[in-house]
Amino acid sequence: MSTKARGVLGVVATGAGGVESLRTGLVEPAMARGWQVAVTLTPTAGEWLRTIGEVERLEKVTGLPVRDVPRLPGEARPHPQVDCYVVAPASANTVAKLATGVADNQALTQVCEAIGTIDLPVVVFPRVNAAHARHPAWRGHLAALREADVRLVYGPEVWPLYEPREAPSGRELPWTAVLDAVDETVT
Ligand SMILES: Cc1cc2nc3c(=O)[nH]c(=O)nc-3n(C[C@H](O)[C@H](O)[C@H](O)COP(=O)(O)O)c2cc1C
C-alpha cells in the first residue's frame, strides 16, 4: 500500500453507532495511508466522544483541534484547507440534512459547502438501518447526493441493513471500504 503524502482529509463524524472507533478505524489508518487528518464532529458526536476521552486522543494523534462548534467571525480557521471530505459514520439525520443543504452545525456547514465546491471530493458512509432506509424521503436523499457526485459507501456488500435492534452486536463499521472509497475518489 502506498504511503505517499495525499493532502488533507476532512474526517466528519456524527452521532451514529461505531463512532467510538473513529480514531482507530479511520483516522489512524488514513494517516498511515499518507493523509493529514482534520476531524470535525456534529454536536452529538462531539458530546459522545468527549465523554469517553476520544476528542483529546484525536487531537493528540492529528495535531489539530477537533471542531464541533463554529468559530467566531474574528477567529482564524483552525484547520488547513481540505482536499477530500469523508463523512463516516453518517447518521440518517445528517444524510438528510446534507441532501437538502441544511447547514446548522459546523460539520454540516463544511460538508454542504464541499458538496457544491468544484473538484472537492466527498465520500459518505450512511450508517443506517432498514427503517431509516424505508423512510419515504430516503431514496431521494441518496439520489440528490449521487447527482452531486458524492461517493456513497452504501449497499448490502458493505453495510447490510437490519431492522432496528436486530443487527448482530459488535458489528464493525466498514472502515476499509470507506478508506478505499476515499483513495479511489481522489486518485
Ligand atoms: C446510542 C445511539 C446510537 C445511535 N445510532 C444511530 C445510527 O447508527 N444511525 C443513525 O442514523 N442514528 C443513530 N442514532 C440517532 C442519532 O444519534 C440522532 O438522530 C442524532 O440526532 C444524530 O445527530 P447528528 O446527525 O447531528 O450527529 C443513535 C442514537 C443513539 C442514542
The ligand as an ORCA input file, in Angstrom:
! r2SCAN-3c Opt
* xyz 0 1
  C     -26.753      5.065     21.195
  C     -27.290      5.673     19.929
  C     -26.932      5.149     18.720
  C     -27.426      5.706     17.535
  N     -27.044      5.151     16.349
  C     -27.526      5.681     15.209
  C     -27.126      5.120     13.957
  O     -26.334      4.176     13.882
  N     -27.609      5.676     12.821
  C     -28.461      6.756     12.860
  O     -28.866      7.207     11.800
  N     -28.844      7.312     14.031
  C     -28.397      6.814     15.206
  N     -28.761      7.375     16.398
  C     -29.642      8.563     16.395
  C     -28.812      9.866     16.175
  O     -27.823      9.980     17.183
  C     -29.753     11.086     16.188
  O     -30.604     11.043     15.057
  C     -28.989     12.398     16.227
  O     -29.925     13.455     16.163
  C     -27.984     12.498     15.096
  O     -27.405     13.780     15.120
  P     -26.203     14.146     14.151
  O     -26.563     13.654     12.793
  O     -26.172     15.652     14.195
  O     -24.975     13.566     14.735
  C     -28.288      6.828     17.594
  C     -28.650      7.359     18.828
  C     -28.171      6.795     19.979
  C     -28.543      7.392     21.305
*
